[in-house]
Amino acid sequence: MAISSSRYDLTGRTALVTGAGGLLGKQHVAALAESGACVVVTDVGLAQADAAVTALKQATPSADLIALEINVTSLDSVRVANEQLADRGITVEILVNNAAIDPKVTSSPGVMHSSRFEAFPVPQWQTEIAVGLTGAMLCAQVFGGEMAKRGRGVILNIASDLGVIAPDQRLYRQPQVTREEEQPVKPVTYSVIKHGLIGLTKYLATYWADHGVRVNAISPGGVFNNQDPAFVERLTRLIPMGRMADVDEYRAAVQFLCSDASSYMTGQNLVMDGGRSVW
């Protein structure tokens, strides 16, 4: 059922979310479906997309969802997905670039930790950039290009508070690890990709400003997902509100940025991090 304010109503519009099988991906889909949109739920494999649809349908049986496979690192895959939707008479009017790799920070004493900048593997750099940044560019190129031709559309890039600030590596220190070079860190890729998405947002917002395509980003803070209590305690000390976000706490922001409620907003990055970047 569409929410009450007509400015937020997405009834009759189709949105596409990449990486929709992930923790926040499902929330973005749920937010758009709640506003009345038909949502194309995509992931790197059809099984992942189908699983996300099944989980979301259990919570909201009336949601209008379509599962679709897209490998965002492949221009051919993105084009094929667009063609498959076109064959079904489906036009994407809202694109949410959410697909990303967020590597877990774990300890492996005995050698220089591979997450550290000096030892960071080039293949991992290339893979993560391909998914998180190049993938957003390719999807914008295909789906956003179609929006520009029609003279209407919305793109939302999912950035991060680490696209605004640098990772605080103290959060990831392991007390049992005595050698500095063995201490795990948040890898260079995640922050660079999220900063890049904000840059892509500004570029596309001005590039397509006269074609009716609005492009914005959101930078969420950390979401509580039963992380290690010591990590949660360290992180919450850095957040003025004194807690991590609940998993569904970004839904209203996604609805705002993807709907006519933000009709005079483009090229912006909405930071929603409990105040962490203010300190």
Disulfide bonds with the S-S distance in Angstrom:
none
